[in-house]
Amino acid sequence: MPWKQQRTLTDVLRHAKVRSLSFRCANGSPSKVVSCPSCSRPISASHINDHLDRCLQVNVETSTKNALEVYSEEVEASIQRCQCKENFSGGDGSLKTSSVPKDPEVDREDSESPNNEKLSVQMTVFKHILSYSLFNYSELLTEDEKQVAQQVYTLPLRLQNLFRNILSRKSKSWHSIREFSNLRYNDSYYSEDDFYLLQNLALIQPFHFQFFCHLAETLDILSLLNVKELKQAFRLMFFRNVDYKGKEKLVSDLCKYLSQEAVIYGIQRKLNGHSPRKDCWSYILSQLGYVFRVPDEIAILFDNLCRLCCIQSFPETPLILLAAMDKLKFPRYICSCTRPIFLSRDAFLEFTQAEREEEIFTAALDSGLEDTVVEISSKAHIMLENYRQAFIDKESVKGELSLPSLEQVVHPVFKVFSGLWIFCNICWHSIVFLERRKDFETSIRRLFLLLEFKEMCSHRRGRYWNRLSLDILHSGGCVLDALKACKQALEDEHLNDGERVTIARRAARLIRIARRKGELENSSILIRELRKLLSYSFLNNHIRHWHSLPEDVIVGRPVSWSKYRRNQFFGYNDQLLSVEELCLEHYALQGWNGIHCEGSLMNTLFGIFFWNILFMDISDVFQNEYQRAPLDLGTEAFYNSRSSAVEQRLLEIRHYDKKDIFREVLTVFQEHGFEECVGVNWLILGSMETLALVASLIPSPVLAGCFEKLSKNYKYWSGGQPDLFLWRELPEEQVKFVEVKGPSDKLSERQHFWICLLLSFGANASVAKVRPEH
């Protein structure tokens, strides 16, 4: 199925937040030797996956009990073994306890039994998905789906492992038994009888030959052949040899003629009672052997179960397993669930289907498949139109349309798990595509539609207004129409500080353009209202430093002026450096120590100083014990539900001295060191003592000001921070924030705003502009 993409454990570890440097190098990179994230042994990069399978093996006992009996025993055992079970029990008023059941194969204590079998890490994840999803979300599944999942759960481990391997091969729909010729379980290879057992259980279905197959089916089956076999099939089809044209060309040529009924080169000609097309198909199937696929309903079922198991971070289930095996530590917090995430099966199905369409849309956008992009974005546009009509007049559409997201969007946290949220994402990402095609009319209509949903994706409203004002100009509209859009944007209460300043600066530029074109004669009221909005003290305070940013000019020797190496320079020792490394070398000569962190240091300190606020007991923001952050972080709900605690914490930080800051960092590390938390890199400076020392050099008003912005809108302000963080203790204790720009780079609005903010907080901040020597 095209929406599926294969992800190995190595892929997950590569993109995951890690607790030590050993995790970062265990990513299958081209380096010869990497470090295992479990045992820290040096392993060849090409064998890291196989080593993880062996290293993370867990002993299990084959269960002969009914699946539901296993689930019940599993929950009881996991609650008894949990050292902090009081932290995960539901509070008063909760609908259910939020303790997540550990997989019985992971938690089984009696692993010395001679009947035990060993499971790979992927197999253990698979069983954990089944048990967790069935126990916690059974109300979202039909009876038939429950029966299929329980049937797979109670299969012999040998067949479970085979079925899991089949599900993991998601690059194409059809598979050949040849793909599994090297697959074995407990030192014995799989035979064709094992596949027939899965077929009898309706978990896979064989390929039934039809003289004219569907184009997609033919393409998938031909891709299973190698080049030599494709050439032989080509000879059988056309009675002549073929020059080597590459596998893709051979597949496309054969697919073109095998999947359609046409008389080309005598394809229909009979020889000894057989047509060339039939002989070609007979040869293909004889080479592939048993050809099969997973039925769509089965594949979608297990994909849905996986999404349920890790609703916040699909599909990083290996991280959940590593946490269960004490390879990763997650913070302790209370899961206060007042309602399930999905109130109905329809809401869940709409969300998962929308997610799959978004994955197809993203892949098509990257691959340049314009027809697919237009089809999916148009479908999302239609769904937004339906929902807008439902919000305007609920009675008129009641019973006519199925709009299950209406029950999701009323919740401040769970609205991100709605189909409507995904439809907004698809429509927004299609704007760039429409602008590239010069279809500004559709782009403007879609942006106005997105602005109708004030509570959905409110963190993007500034970008909506910004693109709208530009598209109005590009579509041939007058400047006054763009100014009206800017006026409405400045009156929008959902805009954050940075977006408001960006719109204000755009409005000022448009006023100058309109005056130059002479279009302000009959619009004095509009200009007066705009100037009133632009004269707010808030905007004046933040634009005060806008045109007078401190600059450091650094001269370097460029490697080349070519397109791909324009920002590479020779260092003082003739080594090849990026612009950031060149600036660090330049500042080191002035006595500065530094790190190229792009804001990760400030994000780390925010997680440390706001640890108790991030993980305080708030309803519905924690759904299981494998979360790095509350679900509402990055939304307006985060600050609104914790405003008093945040303000009290900011007041405390403003009165901190250097000793208090140093002590706070070390205290949090002693209590929560190496626990997973969003934005926190415990070893960003090598040791916690160094981090505590450097944090103590930052003035407390600067820390409080940055933390206030992050707490109010983490999604926006966690990016755009200065590239370099510098510090020195002699001749005096100082810190400095530096944004680096190469010869052809420009500051973005958010980067510009961060420098202005840091200057307003009293920090030493500047822009380092690298210039080539003449």
Secondary structure, DSSP 8 states (H G I E B T S, - for coil): -TT-----HHHHHHHS--SSHHHHH-S--SSSEEE-TTT--EEEGGGHHHHHHHHT-EEE----S-HHHHHHHHHHHHHHH-TTGGGSS--TT-SS-------HHHH-S----TT-EEE-HHHHHHHHHHHHHHHHSGGGS-HHHHHHHHHHHTS-HHHHHHHHHHHH--S-SEEEGGGGTT-EETTEE--HHHHHHHHHTTSSEE----SS--HHHHHHHHTTS-HHHHHHHHHHHHSS------HHHHHHHHHHHHSS----TTTT--BTTB-HHHHHHHHHHHHH-SEEE--HHHHHHHHHHHHHHTSSSTT-HHHHHHHHTTSSB--------SS-S-SSHHHHHHHHHHHHHHHHHHHHHHHT-HHHHHHHHHHHHHHHHHHHHHHH-HHHHTTTS--GGGGTTTSTTGGGGSHHHHHHHHHHHHHHHHHHTT-HHHHHHHHHHHHH-TTSSGGGHHHHHHHHHHHHHHTT--HHHHHHHHHHHHT-TT--HHHHHHHHHHHHHHHHHHHHHT--TT-HHHHHHHHHHHT-HHHHHHHTTTT---EEEEEEEES--STTSTTEEE-TTS-EEEHHHHHHHHHHTTT-EEEE-TTHHHHHHHHHHTHHHHTS--TTS--SS--SS-TTTTSHHHHHHHHHHHHHHHHHHHT--HHHHHHHHHHHHHHHTTB--TT--TTTTSSHHHHHHHHHHS-HHHHHHHHHHHHH-HHHHTSS--SEEEEE-SSS-EEEEEEEE-TT----HHHHHHHHHHHHTT--EEEEEEEE--
